[in-house]
Amino acid sequence: MRRRLIQSTLAVVLVVIAVFGVSLVIVETRTISNSAQERVESEAVRLASIVDSRLFVAQQVDAEVLRKQVTQDRYYAVIRIPGEEPIEVGSKPSGDVITATAPGEEGETVTVQEPRSSVTREVGRTLLIIGLVALLAVVAAVLLAVRQANRLASPLTDLAETAERLGSGDPRPRHKRYGVPELDRVADVLDGSAERIARMLTAERRLAADASHQLRTPLTALSMRLEEITLTDDPDTVKDEATIALTQVERLTDVVERLLTNSRDPRTGSAVTFDLDEVIQQQLAEWRPAYRSAGRAIVSSGKRHLEAVGTPGAVAQVLAALIENSLMHGGGTVALRTRVTGNQAVIEVTDEGPGVPADLGARIFERAISGRNSTGIGLAVARDLAEADGGRLEMLQTKPPVFALFLSRTPVGKSHGGADEPMIR
């Protein structure tokens, strides 16, 4: 591309020089020739006036007197006075000459000649100057062409490297501009594409991390159920455990669908009116084996028969994240308590552990923030799921830790109300 730009620019300059240079040479040659002819004629008239003035006052006219009036190394003059011998002044030129004759008032004639070689030398000097100017123009054109070619070719090389980096999986935008509107437009498009690809890759990595975290515990619980089935011969126990296992499989399916839905559009939801007791009891049944293995207990209390608006699967995932967090980082008994505040149903999850370190505070819901060697994903995913359903997840207290899930209640007239009931283990 550089070569083509240089060649095209040089070709244009050469054409311009050829057209205007030839015209300029012709005009200058004619101008110099006409100027030389005018000089010779002017010299002849001048000498004729000198001779007239001397003849008028009867002064002597000879070569000695006129020699001082003529530039001998340039002009050759012949003065012819009636009745006298011609007077020659200067050296007679050889070859082609420029001649001019001027008559005098006393009947004399003055003929002046100049060698045409002087005109040729002047034309040659003019042609040399024109040639040097043309050469300088060509050099300047080449330099400008090289600069312009580099200005256009280098950005294209950079843009090609940017496109190649995008194709190789490096979506970092360069935010580099070149001062050329068309190239800057391409750079804008590539930077926009890089940012979109970066967001897509981030979303894919986030989906993979969320899926790994959210599916790990349900799969472990399902594995424990299946192990219990293999270890018993009681048909009723097998049936009960199989039923619970099928319920957990349905929850796993819901978890996967929910994660995929959130990865495409976090605002997409399928909110319905559901009974909080069913979700809470489901979580208690699912987590009791894990807590029993850890020598701990999980209980629930508060108002019963509360109905809320949301997605049961999403609420179950939020509660599962809070219960797992208490299992990993808390201590003692974990309690789920339901209550009502205004037009919202609240599920609080607390334990008897040391609580959340003071240096974490509200950052506990940020990704990669964890008080121990965990992924730091669970609470972040839980808050995203809660907000996607129109609710919110907050930490009301750090020591002991109290997490609260706020959900919209069923409109007045459709709720069963609810009364406080004793703690259920």
Salt bridges, closest charged atoms under 4 A:
GLU43 OE2 - ARG46 NH2 2.52
GLU64 OE1 - ARG67 NH1 2.85
ASP96 OD2 - ARG116 NE 2.87
GLU114 OE2 - ARG39 NH2 3.54
GLU114 OE2 - ARG74 NE 3.16
ASP158 OD2 - LYS176 NZ 3.12
ASP170 OD2 - ARG165 NH1 3.25
ASP170 OD2 - ARG172 NH2 2.70
ASP188 OD1 - ARG177 NH2 2.50
ASP191 OD2 - HIS175 ND1 3.92
ASP191 OD2 - ARG177 NH1 2.98
ASP210 OD2 - ARG206 NE 3.92
ASP210 OD2 - ARG367 NH2 2.97
GLU241 OE1 - ARG225 NH1 3.02
ASP265 OD1 - ARG267 NE 3.16
ASP277 OD1 - ARG304 NH1 3.99
ASP277 OD2 - HIS305 ND1 3.85
GLU286 OE1 - ARG251 NH1 2.70
GLU307 OE2 - HIS416 NE2 3.42
GLU324 OE2 - ARG216 NH2 2.96
GLU348 OE2 - ARG339 NE 2.57
GLU366 OE1 - ARG363 NE 3.62
ASP384 OD2 - ARG206 NH2 2.13
ASP384 OD2 - ARG367 NH2 3.81
ASP389 OD1 - ARG258 NH2 3.25
GLU394 OE2 - ARG392 NE 2.62
GLU421 OE1 - ARG304 NE 3.85
GLU421 OE2 - HIS305 NE2 3.95
